[in-house]
Amino acid sequence: MGTTSHAITDRLAALLDEEHDLRTRAMHHGGGLSRDEQARLTKLESELDAVFRLLQQRRALAVFDDGPDDTADASN
């Protein structure tokens, strides 16, 4: 996995942590989330979907990547 993929997984982990914190806060405070927190949770869900799709695309492309190192090894 390349540096960019690590950056994506780091971003994904940070978003998941924040989502978990908001959901935990909502459960422990019985009254749910404030309007701002609910808006942030909705935005997080959208961002998580986008980052997860990007990670899936990058991993799928990596499977089919025929970089110069791969072709050089195959011809020897």
LUMDOBA-48524 format. One record per residue (C-alpha): chain; x, y, z. Coordinates in Angstrom, 2 decimals, padded with zeros to 5 digits. Example, Ala and Ser with C-alpha at 12.3 -4.5 7.8 and 13.67 -1.06 7.14 Angstrom:
<atoms>
chain: A, east: 012.30, north: -004.50, up: 007.80
chain: A, east: 013.67, north: -001.06, up: 007.14
</atoms>
This chain:
<atoms>
chain: A, east: 000.00, north: 000.00, up: 000.00
chain: A, east: 001.43, north: 003.36, up: -001.02
chain: A, east: 001.77, north: 006.58, up: 000.93
chain: A, east: -001.47, north: 007.94, up: -000.48
chain: A, east: -003.34, north: 004.82, up: 000.62
chain: A, east: -001.91, north: 005.27, up: 004.12
chain: A, east: -003.13, north: 008.87, up: 004.14
chain: A, east: -006.58, north: 007.65, up: 003.11
chain: A, east: -006.69, north: 004.98, up: 005.80
chain: A, east: -005.46, north: 007.51, up: 008.39
chain: A, east: -008.24, north: 009.91, up: 007.33
chain: A, east: -010.76, north: 007.08, up: 007.46
chain: A, east: -009.64, north: 006.15, up: 010.99
chain: A, east: -009.94, north: 009.77, up: 012.16
chain: A, east: -013.45, north: 010.08, up: 010.73
chain: A, east: -014.49, north: 006.78, up: 012.30
chain: A, east: -013.14, north: 007.89, up: 015.69
chain: A, east: -015.11, north: 011.13, up: 015.52
chain: A, east: -018.25, north: 009.31, up: 014.43
chain: A, east: -017.85, north: 006.83, up: 017.28
chain: A, east: -017.40, north: 009.67, up: 019.79
chain: A, east: -020.60, north: 011.38, up: 018.61
chain: A, east: -022.63, north: 008.17, up: 018.66
chain: A, east: -021.30, north: 007.27, up: 022.12
chain: A, east: -022.12, north: 010.75, up: 023.41
chain: A, east: -025.66, north: 010.43, up: 022.03
chain: A, east: -026.18, north: 007.09, up: 023.78
chain: A, east: -024.81, north: 008.23, up: 027.14
chain: A, east: -026.65, north: 011.55, up: 027.21
chain: A, east: -030.08, north: 010.06, up: 026.62
chain: A, east: -031.27, north: 013.26, up: 024.95
chain: A, east: -029.42, north: 012.56, up: 021.74
chain: A, east: -027.25, north: 015.07, up: 019.96
chain: A, east: -027.52, north: 018.81, up: 019.64
chain: A, east: -028.51, north: 020.21, up: 016.27
chain: A, east: -024.84, north: 021.02, up: 015.50
chain: A, east: -023.70, north: 017.55, up: 016.54
chain: A, east: -026.38, north: 015.90, up: 014.42
chain: A, east: -025.34, north: 018.01, up: 011.44
chain: A, east: -021.70, north: 017.01, up: 012.02
chain: A, east: -022.69, north: 013.34, up: 012.24
chain: A, east: -024.55, north: 013.60, up: 008.93
chain: A, east: -021.50, north: 015.25, up: 007.34
chain: A, east: -019.22, north: 012.56, up: 008.81
chain: A, east: -021.38, north: 009.82, up: 007.33
chain: A, east: -021.09, north: 011.43, up: 003.91
chain: A, east: -017.32, north: 011.91, up: 004.26
chain: A, east: -016.89, north: 008.32, up: 005.44
chain: A, east: -018.75, north: 007.03, up: 002.41
chain: A, east: -016.58, north: 009.12, up: 000.08
chain: A, east: -013.28, north: 008.13, up: 001.71
chain: A, east: -014.27, north: 004.47, up: 001.82
chain: A, east: -015.18, north: 004.53, up: -001.91
chain: A, east: -011.84, north: 006.19, up: -002.69
chain: A, east: -009.96, north: 003.54, up: -000.72
chain: A, east: -011.85, north: 000.78, up: -002.52
chain: A, east: -011.05, north: 002.34, up: -005.91
chain: A, east: -007.35, north: 002.67, up: -005.07
chain: A, east: -007.15, north: -000.91, up: -003.89
chain: A, east: -008.97, north: -002.16, up: -006.99
chain: A, east: -006.62, north: -000.19, up: -009.23
chain: A, east: -003.60, north: -001.57, up: -007.39
chain: A, east: -004.69, north: -005.10, up: -008.31
chain: A, east: -004.57, north: -004.22, up: -011.99
chain: A, east: -001.55, north: -001.89, up: -011.86
chain: A, east: 001.13, north: -002.99, up: -014.31
chain: A, east: 003.88, north: -000.69, up: -013.14
chain: A, east: 007.32, north: -000.62, up: -014.80
chain: A, east: 008.83, north: -002.86, up: -012.11
chain: A, east: 006.22, north: -005.57, up: -012.73
chain: A, east: 006.68, north: -005.63, up: -016.51
chain: A, east: 010.47, north: -005.70, up: -016.23
chain: A, east: 010.31, north: -008.74, up: -013.95
chain: A, east: 007.87, north: -010.53, up: -016.24
chain: A, east: 010.08, north: -010.14, up: -019.32
chain: A, east: 013.18, north: -011.69, up: -017.69
</atoms>
